[in-house]
Amino acid sequence: MENTIRLIPFKIEEKLESVKEIPEGVNMVQAPEIWKEGIRGKDIVIAVIDTGCDRDHPDLKDRIIGGRNFTTDDNGDVDNYSDYNGHGTHVAGTIAATENDQGVVGVAPEAKLLILKVLANDPNNPGSATGKYEWIVNAINYAIDQKVDIISMSLGGPSDVPELHQAVKRAVENNILVVCAAGNEGDGNERTEELSYPAAYNEVISVGAISLDGQISRFTNSNKEIDVVAPGEKILSTIPGGKFAVFSGTSMATPHVSGALALIKQLSEKEFERNLTEPELYAQLIKRTMPLGFPKALEGNGLVYLTAPNLLSRHYEKTQVSSI
């Protein structure tokens, strides 16, 4: 495992000192409609495997239950998972920023976050971060041992490493949903495949990006392993220092799906009165998607749209009435 894995490139659109809003992407996946049912991801634990996180950010401090540093940053201090990049804090905010009448609100604002830092600052390339495959594998195995519900990874690399695949398979065998960014090497052509690992593994829920007006992002990877798409352009979320920023990339689409799965897990287990298996939860996710009309290699099953079953139910009722 000599090769390194990298932070999937992302674009910084804007930085802000303060905001007060539910981000457009959170609205787009219909999370606020699910909150009305009392479902906000309460007690669902999501491992965020990334560049670390600002544990003192006002929108995140009540959501973070702990963390661990697997990198060489801070002399390898395992208890220091500070985010020197901003990416991990941004991802964490989209998943679970607290509903506190300030800042932003995440998709699952009552979920719990376990911060696992696997990407360290790259001294030769300011603003970027890299990590060893070994660090990612160790973090996944740690998350499994901590019995998390969901693993969210906005990272990727070009190499299919057996140890990484094995760790992902072990997570799924333990009924943990593994969500990963598809990658930003796309060329807008669905006939060409761009593969990034671990997203390209069949066991992973691979997430592509769309714009806030529902168009496929030109940068998003296309391949047969894409499962769903979510908002990934001009996404507002948290960054270190108690601040906020607008980023773009499949990295930003992924946490929308991780947060949505927290809501789906809580909602489904309330409905079925039992713990669902990983395949059952995946089926519940796909049930809550909306095709956008793009090739499957680009959109998979479509946009994660949490109220899709309600739309289908209303459509069926109207059809029944009109056919009488």
N, C-alpha and C positions, 0 to 999 in steps of 0.2 A: 504494500500500500504506500508506494513512494509518491504517487501523483498527488497534486493538491486539488482541492475543490474550491470553488470561488463563489463570491457573492454575485448573484445574477445582476448584470448591469441595470441600473435604474436611472431615471432622469429626475433631477431636482427642479421643480417648476417654480416654487415660491416658498419663502420662509415668513412666518408670522409670529408676532409676539403674543397675541391673544385672539381667541375666537370664542363663539358660543353658538354651536349649531350641531344638528345631526348631519353628518356628511352625506353628500348625494349618493355615494356608493352604498351606504347602509340603507338608505331609503329604497334604492334600486332593487336590492335583494328582498325587500319587503319585511325587513326585521321589525320595524315599529308596529306592523300589523300583528305580529306574533306576540310582541310585548303586551298587547291589549288582552291577551289570554292568560297573562300572569307568567309567561314563559320568557325568561331572560338568561337562561344558561346557568342557573344557580347550582353551585357545587360541582359543575362539570370542570374537570382539570385538563388544561391544554398546555402541552410542552411546546414552547417556542424555541426552536433550534436555529440560532441566528448569531448576530453580532453582540448579543447581550441586551441590556435594557437599563434605562434610567429608573431605578427603583423608587426615586423620590418624586417623580412627576406626579402632580396633583391628580391627574386623570388615571394613574396606574397604581399608585402606592397601595391602595386598598384591594387591588386585584392580585398582586404578586404574592405568592405563598412561599417562595424560595427560589433558589437558583444555584448554578454551579458553572465554574469556568473550566473548560477543557483545553484552553489555548495557552500560549506562552505569554500573553499579555499580563502585566502586573506580576512578572516573575513567576507566573503559573499559580498564583494564589487562587485556590479552588473556590474560595468564598467571595471573590471579587468578580462579578459579572457585569461590570460597568460597560456601557456602550460608547465607544469612541468614534463610531461611524454615523449613527442615527437610524440606520436601516432597521435594526431589531426593535427599537423603541417605536418606530412608525408602524411596523407590523403588529406589535402588541396592542397599540391603540386601536387599530381597525378591528381586532378580534374582540377586545373587552374593555375599552375605556369606560370608566364609571359614569353613570348618569347622575351628575352632581350639580346640575344647573350652571355649569361653566365648561369651557373647553369643548371637547368633542365627545361623542358617545359611540362606543363600539357596537358591533353586531350582537354580541352576547355580553351585556354590561354587568352581569352578575357571575360570569364564569371566573375560574381561578387560573392564574398563569404560573407555570413553572418555567423559569428562564434558564436555558442551557446555551451557554456561549461557546461556539465552535469556530467562529471566524475572527481572526486577529487582524489588527492593522497591518497593512502592507507598506513598509517604510519606503519602498521604491515607487509606490504609486498612491499618492495621497487621495483619500476618499474611498479607496477600495479596500477589500478585506479578503483574506484567503485562509484556508484551513486544511489540515491533513484529513484524509479519509478516515484515518484512525480516530480522530477526534469526533467525527460525525457518528461513526459506529459506536464509540463509547457513550456518546450522548443518547443515542437511540436505546441502547441497552439499559442505560441509567433510567430513562423515562419508563421503560417497560417495568423495571424493578420498583419504580415509584407508583406503578399502577395508574398511570394517566389514562384519560379517555381518548385524547386526540393528540397527534403529533403534527405540528405545522412547520414546514421547511421551505423558506424562500431562498433556496440556494441550488447549485447544480454544477456538474462537471461533465466532461466528454467521455469519461471512462466508466465502463461497466465493471465495477469491482465486486468480486464474489462476496467478500465479507460485508459490504454495504447491503447487497441484495439479501443476504442471509439475515441481517439485523432487521431489515424491513419486513421480511417474511415472518420473523419471530414476533414482531410487534402485532402484525395482523392475526397471527395464531392466538395471540393474547387478547383478541377483540379490541385492539386499538386501531382507530382510523388514522391512516397516514396520508397527509395532504401535502402536495409539493408543487411549486411553480414549474410550469412547462418550459420556461426559458424565453429569452428575448433575442434569439438569433433568426427569427422568422423573416421571410422575404415577401410575404403576402401571397405566395403561390401554394395552394393546397396540395399540389402534385409533388412538391419537394419536401422531404422529411428532414427536420432538424431535431436531433435527439439530445436530451440532457438527462443525466442521472443524478438522483434517483427517480425523477418524474417519469422516465420511460419504462420503469418496471410496471408490470401488469397489476401488481398488488397495491400500487400507489394511486391515489386519486389525483390525477394530473390536471392542473388548472391553467387554462388559457385566459387571455385578457380581451376585454372589449372596452370601448369608450363609453362615456356617460350618455351618449345618444344611441347606444346599441349597435355600433359598428365594430367589426373585428379589428383589433389593433394590428397595425402592419408589422410590428416587431414580434408578435406572439408566435411561438413555434407551432408548426403543424406536423402532426403524425397520427398514426392510428391509435395511440394510447391516450389521447386527450379525452378526458371524461366530461368536464364541464367548463364553462367560462363564467367570469365574474368581472365587475368593474376594475379596471387596472390603469386608467388614464386620469391624471389630475385628481388624485386621491388625497384628501385632507386627513391628516392624523398627527399624532404626537411625535416630538423629537426631544432629545436631551435638553436639560435646562429649563424644563417646564414650558417649552415653546411648541410650535406647530409648524407643519410644512406640507406642501403639496408635492407628491412624488408620482411617477408613472413607471409601470413595469408589471410583468406577470407576478413579481414579488408582492405587488399591492393587491392583485386579484386573489391570491392564495388565502390571505387572512379573512377575506369575506366568506370564503367557503368553510374555513376552520370554525369561524364564529357561527355560521349557519348550522353546521353540524352539531354544535353545542346545543342550539335551540331545538334542532330535530331530535337529538338524543333525549333531552328532557321531555319534549312533547310526546314522543313515541312511547317512552317508558311510562308516562302518565296514562296514555291511551291503552296500551297493551298490558299494563300492570305487571311488567317483568323487565329484566334487562335484555335488550336485544343484542344479537350477535353482530359482528362486523359486517357480514354480507347482508344481514337484514337492515342495518342502518344505512348501508350503501344504497340499497333498494329504496329506502325512504328518501334519500337524497335525490335519486334520479326521478322519483315520483314528483319531486318539487323542482322541476326544471321546465324551461320554456324554450322550444326550438326557435331559432332566430332566422332560419332559412339559409344559413351558410353551409358549405361542405362539412361533413362530419370530421374530417381531418383537422378542421379549424375550430369547430365549436363543440365537438363531442355530442353530448346529449342536450346541449343548449345552456342558456343562462339559468343560474340558480335563482329560483323565484319561489320564495317560501309559501306563498298563498296559492300556488298553482292548483292544488287539489280543490280549493274552494271555487276557482274559476271553472274548472271542469264540471263540478257539481252543478253550478248555476247554468252552465251551457246545456247540460243533460236535462235539467228541469224545464228549460225553455223549449228544448226539442220535443219533450214529452207533451207539453201543453199545446204546441203548434200542430202536433200530429193527431190530436184528438178530433 
